[in-house]
Amino acid sequence: MYPAELVKPMKEDLTIVGFQELTSAAEVDQTIQDANGTLLVVVNSVCGCAAGNMRPGVKLSLQNDKKPSSLTTVFAGVDTDAVAQARKYFLPYPPSSPSIALFKEGKLVHFLERHHIEGGTAQMIAANLEAAYDEFC
């Protein structure tokens, strides 16, 4: 588990733009099962690809005309139970941090794994998410 003071600015990078933190398995279940419309779940991480590519790409994607109804995040290595529960909803995709999942009416419709994130730029991630928002939101 990472120290709270280390991850605080990384969490705030998303919460400051409207993401709700999910910190327990029960919160994940309730949020995904009760979701109306579209829901973005971002598995945040301390890794460099989260800081350099994923978080900037996610934030950039929110400038799109269409965007998810709800924005949520869990933090790998910190919100252990929440991350484990979220990953159950990401099946058949294997565990991956960071990662980004888009749900529509509680069903997974789009997913970016770490290998999509670490090799791309923020602009590529944003473009990928914007195309998903245009299709599903």
ROZA-179528 format. One record per residue (C-alpha): residue number from 0; chain; x, y, z. Coordinates in nm, 3 decimals, padded with zeros to 5 digits. Layout:
BEGIN
<nuvex num="NUM" chaine="A" xx="X" yy="Y" zz="Z"/>
...
//
This chain:
BEGIN
<nuvex num="0" chaine="A" xx="00.000" yy="00.000" zz="00.000"/>
<nuvex num="1" chaine="A" xx="00.129" yy="00.344" zz="-00.089"/>
<nuvex num="2" chaine="A" xx="00.143" yy="00.629" zz="00.165"/>
<nuvex num="3" chaine="A" xx="-00.157" yy="00.862" zz="00.151"/>
<nuvex num="4" chaine="A" xx="00.062" yy="01.170" zz="00.106"/>
<nuvex num="5" chaine="A" xx="00.224" yy="01.014" zz="-00.202"/>
<nuvex num="6" chaine="A" xx="-00.101" yy="00.931" zz="-00.383"/>
<nuvex num="7" chaine="A" xx="-00.303" yy="01.236" zz="-00.276"/>
<nuvex num="8" chaine="A" xx="-00.198" yy="01.455" zz="-00.572"/>
<nuvex num="9" chaine="A" xx="-00.245" yy="01.162" zz="-00.812"/>
<nuvex num="10" chaine="A" xx="-00.598" yy="01.107" zz="-00.685"/>
<nuvex num="11" chaine="A" xx="-00.673" yy="01.479" zz="-00.695"/>
<nuvex num="12" chaine="A" xx="-00.560" yy="01.491" zz="-01.059"/>
<nuvex num="13" chaine="A" xx="-00.891" yy="01.316" zz="-01.137"/>
<nuvex num="14" chaine="A" xx="-01.117" yy="01.418" zz="-00.849"/>
<nuvex num="15" chaine="A" xx="-01.060" yy="01.786" zz="-00.922"/>
<nuvex num="16" chaine="A" xx="-01.224" yy="01.738" zz="-01.263"/>
<nuvex num="17" chaine="A" xx="-01.527" yy="01.555" zz="-01.122"/>
<nuvex num="18" chaine="A" xx="-01.427" yy="01.193" zz="-01.065"/>
<nuvex num="19" chaine="A" xx="-01.578" yy="01.022" zz="-00.761"/>
<nuvex num="20" chaine="A" xx="-01.342" yy="00.800" zz="-00.563"/>
<nuvex num="21" chaine="A" xx="-01.465" yy="00.449" zz="-00.494"/>
<nuvex num="22" chaine="A" xx="-01.277" yy="00.304" zz="-00.198"/>
<nuvex num="23" chaine="A" xx="-01.468" yy="-00.013" zz="-00.111"/>
<nuvex num="24" chaine="A" xx="-01.605" yy="-00.318" zz="-00.288"/>
<nuvex num="25" chaine="A" xx="-01.958" yy="-00.219" zz="-00.183"/>
<nuvex num="26" chaine="A" xx="-01.920" yy="00.126" zz="-00.343"/>
<nuvex num="27" chaine="A" xx="-01.800" yy="-00.035" zz="-00.667"/>
<nuvex num="28" chaine="A" xx="-02.094" yy="-00.278" zz="-00.671"/>
<nuvex num="29" chaine="A" xx="-02.350" yy="-00.009" zz="-00.598"/>
<nuvex num="30" chaine="A" xx="-02.206" yy="00.235" zz="-00.852"/>
<nuvex num="31" chaine="A" xx="-02.181" yy="-00.013" zz="-01.140"/>
<nuvex num="32" chaine="A" xx="-02.504" yy="-00.199" zz="-01.070"/>
<nuvex num="33" chaine="A" xx="-02.707" yy="00.120" zz="-01.020"/>
<nuvex num="34" chaine="A" xx="-02.551" yy="00.312" zz="-01.309"/>
<nuvex num="35" chaine="A" xx="-02.792" yy="00.480" zz="-01.546"/>
<nuvex num="36" chaine="A" xx="-02.645" yy="00.585" zz="-01.877"/>
<nuvex num="37" chaine="A" xx="-02.271" yy="00.557" zz="-01.908"/>
<nuvex num="38" chaine="A" xx="-02.007" yy="00.521" zz="-01.640"/>
<nuvex num="39" chaine="A" xx="-01.631" yy="00.563" zz="-01.673"/>
<nuvex num="40" chaine="A" xx="-01.417" yy="00.372" zz="-01.423"/>
<nuvex num="41" chaine="A" xx="-01.049" yy="00.467" zz="-01.419"/>
<nuvex num="42" chaine="A" xx="-00.801" yy="00.243" zz="-01.239"/>
<nuvex num="43" chaine="A" xx="-00.547" yy="00.503" zz="-01.132"/>
<nuvex num="44" chaine="A" xx="-00.188" yy="00.416" zz="-01.051"/>
<nuvex num="45" chaine="A" xx="00.144" yy="00.562" zz="-00.934"/>
<nuvex num="46" chaine="A" xx="00.322" yy="00.447" zz="-01.249"/>
<nuvex num="47" chaine="A" xx="00.470" yy="00.689" zz="-01.499"/>
<nuvex num="48" chaine="A" xx="00.228" yy="00.590" zz="-01.776"/>
<nuvex num="49" chaine="A" xx="-00.064" yy="00.690" zz="-01.554"/>
<nuvex num="50" chaine="A" xx="00.089" yy="01.031" zz="-01.488"/>
<nuvex num="51" chaine="A" xx="00.223" yy="01.095" zz="-01.836"/>
<nuvex num="52" chaine="A" xx="-00.043" yy="00.936" zz="-02.057"/>
<nuvex num="53" chaine="A" xx="-00.352" yy="00.805" zz="-01.881"/>
<nuvex num="54" chaine="A" xx="-00.466" yy="01.087" zz="-01.652"/>
<nuvex num="55" chaine="A" xx="-00.391" yy="01.361" zz="-01.908"/>
<nuvex num="56" chaine="A" xx="-00.564" yy="01.156" zz="-02.180"/>
<nuvex num="57" chaine="A" xx="-00.872" yy="01.093" zz="-01.967"/>
<nuvex num="58" chaine="A" xx="-00.901" yy="01.461" zz="-01.877"/>
<nuvex num="59" chaine="A" xx="-00.853" yy="01.564" zz="-02.240"/>
<nuvex num="60" chaine="A" xx="-01.126" yy="01.319" zz="-02.349"/>
<nuvex num="61" chaine="A" xx="-01.377" yy="01.502" zz="-02.129"/>
<nuvex num="62" chaine="A" xx="-01.366" yy="01.799" zz="-02.367"/>
<nuvex num="63" chaine="A" xx="-01.563" yy="01.586" zz="-02.615"/>
<nuvex num="64" chaine="A" xx="-01.924" yy="01.686" zz="-02.688"/>
<nuvex num="65" chaine="A" xx="-02.043" yy="01.346" zz="-02.568"/>
<nuvex num="66" chaine="A" xx="-01.906" yy="01.211" zz="-02.242"/>
<nuvex num="67" chaine="A" xx="-01.999" yy="00.959" zz="-01.972"/>
<nuvex num="68" chaine="A" xx="-02.286" yy="01.034" zz="-01.734"/>
<nuvex num="69" chaine="A" xx="-02.071" yy="00.939" zz="-01.433"/>
<nuvex num="70" chaine="A" xx="-01.697" yy="00.948" zz="-01.367"/>
<nuvex num="71" chaine="A" xx="-01.539" yy="00.724" zz="-01.104"/>
<nuvex num="72" chaine="A" xx="-01.193" yy="00.609" zz="-01.005"/>
<nuvex num="73" chaine="A" xx="-01.024" yy="00.346" zz="-00.792"/>
<nuvex num="74" chaine="A" xx="-00.655" yy="00.353" zz="-00.705"/>
<nuvex num="75" chaine="A" xx="-00.438" yy="00.042" zz="-00.751"/>
<nuvex num="76" chaine="A" xx="-00.218" yy="-00.031" zz="-00.452"/>
<nuvex num="77" chaine="A" xx="-00.437" yy="00.184" zz="-00.225"/>
<nuvex num="78" chaine="A" xx="-00.807" yy="00.101" zz="-00.266"/>
<nuvex num="79" chaine="A" xx="-00.730" yy="-00.271" zz="-00.273"/>
<nuvex num="80" chaine="A" xx="-01.083" yy="-00.404" zz="-00.217"/>
<nuvex num="81" chaine="A" xx="-01.238" yy="-00.155" zz="-00.458"/>
<nuvex num="82" chaine="A" xx="-00.985" yy="-00.237" zz="-00.731"/>
<nuvex num="83" chaine="A" xx="-01.032" yy="-00.612" zz="-00.685"/>
<nuvex num="84" chaine="A" xx="-01.410" yy="-00.572" zz="-00.709"/>
<nuvex num="85" chaine="A" xx="-01.391" yy="-00.343" zz="-01.013"/>
<nuvex num="86" chaine="A" xx="-01.170" yy="-00.597" zz="-01.190"/>
<nuvex num="87" chaine="A" xx="-01.447" yy="-00.856" zz="-01.157"/>
<nuvex num="88" chaine="A" xx="-01.661" yy="-00.632" zz="-01.377"/>
<nuvex num="89" chaine="A" xx="-01.376" yy="-00.597" zz="-01.628"/>
<nuvex num="90" chaine="A" xx="-01.368" yy="-00.970" zz="-01.712"/>
<nuvex num="91" chaine="A" xx="-01.261" yy="-01.123" zz="-01.947"/>
<nuvex num="92" chaine="A" xx="-00.979" yy="-00.866" zz="-01.937"/>
<nuvex num="93" chaine="A" xx="-00.693" yy="-00.955" zz="-01.702"/>
<nuvex num="94" chaine="A" xx="-00.596" yy="-00.725" zz="-01.413"/>
<nuvex num="95" chaine="A" xx="-00.425" yy="-00.415" zz="-01.546"/>
<nuvex num="96" chaine="A" xx="-00.311" yy="-00.092" zz="-01.384"/>
<nuvex num="97" chaine="A" xx="-00.370" yy="00.164" zz="-01.504"/>
<nuvex num="98" chaine="A" xx="-00.680" yy="00.084" zz="-01.708"/>
<nuvex num="99" chaine="A" xx="-01.001" yy="00.252" zz="-01.819"/>
<nuvex num="100" chaine="A" xx="-01.346" yy="00.094" zz="-01.845"/>
<nuvex num="101" chaine="A" xx="-01.662" yy="00.237" zz="-01.998"/>
<nuvex num="102" chaine="A" xx="-01.994" yy="00.087" zz="-01.894"/>
<nuvex num="103" chaine="A" xx="-02.336" yy="00.144" zz="-02.044"/>
<nuvex num="104" chaine="A" xx="-02.634" yy="00.049" zz="-01.828"/>
<nuvex num="105" chaine="A" xx="-02.399" yy="-00.164" zz="-01.615"/>
<nuvex num="106" chaine="A" xx="-02.241" yy="-00.354" zz="-01.907"/>
<nuvex num="107" chaine="A" xx="-01.877" yy="-00.319" zz="-02.004"/>
<nuvex num="108" chaine="A" xx="-01.866" yy="-00.173" zz="-02.356"/>
<nuvex num="109" chaine="A" xx="-01.509" yy="-00.042" zz="-02.392"/>
<nuvex num="110" chaine="A" xx="-01.181" yy="-00.114" zz="-02.214"/>
<nuvex num="111" chaine="A" xx="-00.826" yy="00.016" zz="-02.234"/>
<nuvex num="112" chaine="A" xx="-00.560" yy="-00.206" zz="-02.079"/>
<nuvex num="113" chaine="A" xx="-00.218" yy="-00.094" zz="-01.960"/>
<nuvex num="114" chaine="A" xx="-00.055" yy="-00.196" zz="-02.288"/>
<nuvex num="115" chaine="A" xx="-00.288" yy="00.044" zz="-02.471"/>
<nuvex num="116" chaine="A" xx="-00.191" yy="00.321" zz="-02.230"/>
<nuvex num="117" chaine="A" xx="00.182" yy="00.286" zz="-02.178"/>
<nuvex num="118" chaine="A" xx="00.263" yy="00.284" zz="-02.550"/>
<nuvex num="119" chaine="A" xx="00.039" yy="00.576" zz="-02.641"/>
<nuvex num="120" chaine="A" xx="00.022" yy="00.947" zz="-02.590"/>
<nuvex num="121" chaine="A" xx="-00.239" yy="01.142" zz="-02.397"/>
<nuvex num="122" chaine="A" xx="-00.384" yy="01.253" zz="-02.731"/>
<nuvex num="123" chaine="A" xx="-00.413" yy="00.892" zz="-02.854"/>
<nuvex num="124" chaine="A" xx="-00.586" yy="00.785" zz="-02.534"/>
<nuvex num="125" chaine="A" xx="-00.822" yy="01.082" zz="-02.553"/>
<nuvex num="126" chaine="A" xx="-00.905" yy="01.004" zz="-02.918"/>
<nuvex num="127" chaine="A" xx="-00.975" yy="00.640" zz="-02.833"/>
<nuvex num="128" chaine="A" xx="-01.205" yy="00.738" zz="-02.546"/>
<nuvex num="129" chaine="A" xx="-01.379" yy="01.008" zz="-02.750"/>
<nuvex num="130" chaine="A" xx="-01.464" yy="00.751" zz="-03.018"/>
<nuvex num="131" chaine="A" xx="-01.612" yy="00.528" zz="-02.746"/>
<nuvex num="132" chaine="A" xx="-01.808" yy="00.820" zz="-02.601"/>
<nuvex num="133" chaine="A" xx="-01.942" yy="00.906" zz="-02.946"/>
<nuvex num="134" chaine="A" xx="-02.059" yy="00.548" zz="-02.989"/>
<nuvex num="135" chaine="A" xx="-02.199" yy="00.474" zz="-02.644"/>
<nuvex num="136" chaine="A" xx="-02.280" yy="00.804" zz="-02.468"/>
//
